[in-house]
């Protein structure tokens, strides 16, 4: 589930981060700052997405077995 969400959510997170930075909502005034903010936003969105889908997955499949590597 996590791999599926990461692959599907990747374009959406990139687009959303780009839109927030390009609209000037998270503007730092110089290019390097904007790149850093965009990267941070991308990883924040990805983390929130993974947590939410992890909770949903746990609610759907209550009996999960531990995987021993």
BELQUIBEL-V438928 format. One line per field, one symbol per residue. phi: phi as a letter, one per 40 degrees, with the letter a starting at -180 (. if undefined). burial: # if it has 24 or more other C-alpha atoms within 12 Angstrom, else .. Layout:
BEGIN
phi: ???
burial: ???
END
This chain:
BEGIN
phi: .ccccccccdcccccccccccccgcbcbhacccccccccccdccccccccccccccccccbccbcccbc
burial: ....##..#...##.###.##....#.......#..##..##..##..##...................
END
